Amino acid sequence: MAVTLEQAQRVGYTCLKALLRFAFMVANNLVAIPSYVLYLIVLQPLRILDSKSFWYIEGVLFKWLLAMVASWGWWAGYTVVEWGDDVKAVSEDEAMVLVNHQATGDVCTLMMCLQDKGTVVRQMMWLMDHIFKYTNFGIVSLIHGDFFIRQGRTHRDQQLVLLKDHLEKYYRSRNRKWIVLFPEGGFLRKRRETSQAFAKKNNLPFLKHVTLPRLGATQVILKTLVAPQENGTPSGGDAVRKESKSKGLQWVIDTTIAYPKAEPIDIQTWILGYRQPTVTHVHYRIFPVKDVPAEPEALTNWLYQRFIEKEDLLTHFYETGAFPPPQGQTKAISREMTLSNLWLVAIQSFAFLSGGMWYCLFHYLYHCLF
């Protein structure tokens, strides 16, 4: 079939836009990430003298970096509509966030929709696949204190020990509030077949839109971060005992991401913006941590039930275009998440000005020394 002039122009415009966006993203990374690192190097004396203030400043810079990533999608028309419980109400409490995982764009979506959730976006810890350590954002996550987990049976036990040590060392000392993880252990398209085979073998429900979650990381987080019980018997780890002022982990936020027509956005699309404007839907359910069982078998069943409920939520969404109303209500309420363009421009401007400042400083020092 012959290509019309209008179609050729549209393709040309899309390619040009993608090229310009990619160039902007590269420039953005080249100024923002080194500036983040250099600011924190200069502030190392403050880290020794006043660790709390140092990690406060680091958190602000971290939030701005996440906002820059969010801006790439926001300006391409990739927006978010939120459903279910209002997580702003628990943004100052400690919480574990359980998220279904479909594509690399899930992380970008979370970076966007958590921007307006108070201070939590700068005080959160991410659990992500170790491969992300080698991306452009890896150095930022390493400094921030995120945990990179290596998948596979051969690494599982060791990784859980390392996770426990990591939480005890960094979570409370850096005043973290939320910890975000993807319990499925990988992308839906990669794990679905294996998960369905496991479900069939163990007489578990057949899931199409999610996979059965893995218990390990969730159990370690609960054991390590849940506060002592009221009778004084510790239900958490050493980190909790050392931080007697902390209330410990108080909530589990079950987060379900849904894309129209079940077509997830990947990081390439987020950067290049060649897909038409898309609304991603995010559903939240908040559970008090006291209602989450600690015993492994009961916790496994509880976690499975959350993902069975995700399956029902996503099935309803793909059939109707909306999430179902909460139990006992007749209508589901949605909230359109918005970002301030002025604020995003200000952050981007600060990044480029910082890059220019560091360049001039190093250029001046080079001429002074040589």
N, C-alpha and C positions, 0 to 999 in steps of 0.2 A: 504494500500500500504506500502510495506516495506521501511524502511529508510536506505539509503545507507550510507556507511562509510563517504563519502565525505560530505553528508548533515549533518550527526551527528557532524562532525568536524567543519563545518561552524556554526552550532547552538552553539556548545561549545565555539567557538572563539567569537561569538557575545555576549554571556552571560558573558564571562570573560572580554571582553572589556567594557561592560556596567557596570560590577561590579567595575572595576578599575577606570572608569570615575566617577562613583558615589562616590567612596572613595576620589578621587582627589577633586571633587566638595565640599564634606563635609569639607575636610581639608582646602580648599580654603576659604570657608565661615568662618570657625573657626578662621582663622588668619586675614583675610581681614576686615571683618565687625567689630570685636572688636577693631582692630587697627585704623580704621576710627573713631570710637567713642572716643577712648582714645586720639588720636591726637587732636580732637576738644575740648575735656575736658581740655587738657593742654593749648590749645590756647585761652581759655576763656578771659584771660586778654587782649589779642589782640582784641577780639571782642568788648570790652569796649573802648579801646583806638583808634582802627582803624577798624571800622566795614567793610569797603570796602575791606581791605586786608584780613580780616578773611574769608569773603565769597568768595574771589578769591581763597584762599587756599582750602577751602571746596569744591569749584567747581572742582578744579584739582583732588582732591581725589575722588570726585563723578564720574568724567569722567573715572578715572582708574578702579573704581569698575564696571562701565558699560562695560568697555573694557574687564574685566575678564569674565563677563557673555558672551560677544560677542565671546571670545576666545573658550568657550566650544563648540559653534556651528561651529566656523571657523575651528577648528581642527578636527571636525567630517565631514567636507566637506559640511556644510550648508552655501552656499555663496549667494550673492545678486547681481542681475543685475538691474540697474536703467534705467528708461525711462522718457521721457517728459522733463519738464523744469529743468534747473540746479539750485537747491536750494542753492548751495554755494554762488550764487550771492546776496542772501538776508540773509546770515547767521549772519550778524552783525546788522540786523534790527529786530524789534519786529514783530513776526508772530504768528498766530494761526494755528495749524496743525490739520486737520480733517482726521481721519483714519477709514477705515472700519475694522470690528472686527470679526475674525473667530475663533481664538483660543489663548491660553496663549502664544504661540510662536510669536504672532504679536509683543508683547513688546520686546522680545529678538531680533527679526529682526530689529526693529527700533533702539535698542541699538547698533546693529552692523552697520547699514548703516549710522547712524549719526556720527560715530566716526571720519570720515574724512571731516566733515563739519565745520571746523574751531573751534571757541571757543563755539559754540552754545550748544554742548552736555553738557557742564558744567554749562550753564546758562539757562537751560530749566526747566520748571515746568510740571509735569505730573498730569493729572486727571485720577484716576483709582478707581475701585470698592473698597469699604471699606474692603472687605475680605483680600485684599493684605496687609493691615495694620498688619495682624497677621502672615505674612510669614517671612522667614529669612531676607528679604530685607526691611521689614516694618520699622524698626528703622532707617535705612538709609534714606528712603523717608520722614519719619517724621522730621528728622533733616534738610534735604535738603529743606523742605517746600512744598512738593507735597501735593495735596488735595485728600482725600479719600471720595468718594461720595457714599451715601447709596441709592440704587435703590428702586423703589416702589412709588405708589401714595401717601401713607400716609406720606412719608418722603420728597416728592418732593419740596414743597414750603419752608420748613425749610432748606433743603440742598442748595437751590439756595441763600437764605439769607446768609448762612454760607460761601458759595463760594465767594460771593461778599465781605464779610468782610475779608476773607482769601486773596483775590487778593489785596485789599487795604492795608493790613498789610504787606504782604510779597513780592509781585511781584516786585515792584520797589525798595524797601529797600534792596533787595538781588540781584539787577541788573539782573533780569531774562529777557531773550530775546524771547524765544519761549515757547508757552504753547500747550501741546499735549492732545487731547481728542478724545474719541471714541463716536460720537454722537448717534450711534445706541443703546447705553445703555446696551449692552450685546453681547454674542456670537451669530453668525448667526444661528447656529443650534437650539438655544433656543428661538430666537425671530422671526424666519422666518414665522411660521404658524400664529402667532398673527398679525404680520405686514401685511401679505397677506390678512387676514380677514378684517383688518382695511382699507386696500387699496380698497378692493372690495366694502365695505360699503360706502366709500367716493369717489368712481369713480376715483381712482388713479391707476397708472400703476402697473401691476403685476411684482414683483421683485423676482428673484430667487437667485441671488448671493450676494445681500445685502438686508438690511431691511430699511424701512423708518426711517430717523433720528428723534431724539427728539430735540426740540428747546431750552429748558430751559438754559442749561449751555452755549451754544453758544451765546445766547442773553445776558446773564449776562457778559460774557467775553467782548463782543463788547461794551456794555454800560460802563463797568468799565475801559477798557484799551485803547479805541480809544481816540486820542488826541483832544484838543479843535479845533474847526473849525477856518478857517483863519479870519473870521469876529469877533472872540473872544467869540462866543457862545459855551460853553462847550458841547461836545457830549459824553464825557466820565464821569467817576465818580470822587469821591473825590481824589482818588489816582493820577489821571491825573493832577488835579489842584495843588496838592502839589508838583508835579514833573514837573515844567514848562520847564525844560531843555529837557525832554523826547519828542521825536517825536510821542510817542504813538504807538499803534498797526498799522502797515503799510501794512501787507500782510496776506492773508489767503492761506495756502498751502494745497491743496486738495490731499491727499495721498491715493493711492489704492494699496493694497497688494494682490498679486496673487500667488497661489501655483500650481505647475504642477498637472493636473488632479483634481483640486479643493480639494486636500488633504492637509489640513493645518498641520503645525508642532506644537505640543503642547510642554509645558515646560519639560515634562518627556522625550520626544524624544530628545530635545535639550541637556538635561543633560546626558542621557544614550547613545545617539548616535547609537541606534540600527537600525535606518533607513538608507538606502543607501544615499550617497551624493546627495543633492538636491539643486537646484538653485531656490531661491525665487525671484520673480519679483516685483519691486516697481515702481509705476508710480506717477509722481508729476505734478500738475498744480498750477500755482501761480496766484492769483487774488489780485489786489490792493484793500485794505479795503474800499477805497472811492466808489468802485463799488458795495459794499455789502449793501443792503437796511437795514435801522434801524427799520422800522415799522414792528411789529410782523407778520402780515399776509404776507407781501412782503418777509420778511426774511425767513419765513417758506417755501414759494414757491421757493425761491432761494436755500435754503438748500436741499429741495426735488430734485430740478433739478440737483444738484451736485451728488446725489446718483443715480438718474436715469442715469446720464452719467457714473457713476461707473459701473452700471449694463451693459451698452453697452460696456465699456472697458473690463470688465471681460468676457462677452460673446464672444467678439472677441478673447481675449487671449485664452480661453479654446478651441476655434475652430481652431485657427491657431498656438498657441504657442508663439505669440508675440502681443504686444499692437499695435493698429492702429497708423498710422502717424498723426501728427497734421494737422489741417485743412489747406488746401492750399499746403501741401507737399505730395510727393509721397512715401517717405520712412521714417520709424521711426528709430531714432538713439538710441541705447542702450549703456550703460556704465557699465563695470564690476567693482564692488566695491571691493577694495582689502585692506587687513590689513597686516601690517608688523609683521612677526613672531618674529623677533628680539625684536621689541617694546613690543609685548605681553609677551614674555619671561621675559623681563626686569621688566615689571609691576608685573607679578606673583612673580618674585624673590624678588622684593621690599616688596610685601605683606608677604611672608614667613619670610623674614629677620626682618620685623617689628614685626611679631608675636613672633619670637624668642627673639627680644629685649625686648618686653613688658613682656614676661615670665621671662626672666632673671632679669629684674628690680623688678618685684613683688616678685620673689623668694628671691632676695637679701633683699628687705624691710621686708619680712616676717621673715627672720633669724635675722635681726637687731632688730626687735621689740619683737620677741619671743625667 
